[in-house]
């Protein structure tokens, strides 16, 4: 099918040249929370100014293939009146859009969440495509605890991800499928590997059942990590090994690419872990393996900017530096000297 060929071509473009994806799709609440921590006014105008800083960063396209936008952002313009999405397209950065409507508690399953947003999704996808979006993103979350995640939680979220993905492909948009096993908790890295494996198998089972074209998706998973409160923290090599082995067991080779979320990892550690995966296992990887970070790319830039335009250039340089470091990590050529 010609439509499937176009999906595959777009997915390959998103993964080309060992570049990554920039997740600038924070919800208004999340963005305001980060602004509050830095003393930045929590207003639409300051969110606009911050996102203008990001999309106008000189040279960003040298390290970034795609940018995931939020509903507010895809409609915003620079101070001079140019649409952000047009700036990205002119740079050769493919625009995408977050389309889930966040997570809510799962009824009768304490501690678990499901993702909302399927109602009206077909129409919203059609509208976003008309604005210029070429891919979309949907996130589901899974917590690890003594009895979590449960099978109903895994299956419900997997099914929702599959319905979303099918609707995206119906509109000619590449779906980014994001099942995130959260870092919160005191679980071991082995527990995370087991849960991540179960979740990914369920997701791909659901994608198959819903006849989703796997060559036209991007997977956005967590790295396999011990819980943030675990007494058994792992070194970079163990994390790289556990993550790659889990993905090799769970992700079909026909999937064009995997783009990791950062999930709260410190910026430099996320880069080091991605680099180690490529350094140790690059020849074994059947799919492109890259990054789709949010905080791990933007946090240092936000801390420098602080809402003050006199800091804009320095903030852009920081964003570009992090993007360049992660680009090198996808080649397995990142090293600590680059941070100097």
Secondary structure, DSSP 8 states (H G I E B T S, - for coil): -HHHHHHHHHHHHHHGGG-EEEE----HHHHHHHHHHTT---SHHHHHHHHHHHHT-TTGGGTEEEEEE-HHHHT-B-TTS-BHHHHHHHHT-EEEEE----EEE-TT-TT-EEE---TTHHHHHHHHHHHT--EEEEEEEE--BTTBS-HHHHHHHHHHHHHHHHHHHHTT-EEEEEEEE---SS--HHHHHHHHHHHHHHHHHHHHHTT--GGGEEE--------TT-S----HHHHHHHHHHHHHHHS-TTS-EEEE--TT--HHHHHHHHHHHHHHHGGG-SSEEEEEESHHHHHHHHHHHTT-GGGHHHHHHHHHHHHHHHHHHTTT---GGGG-
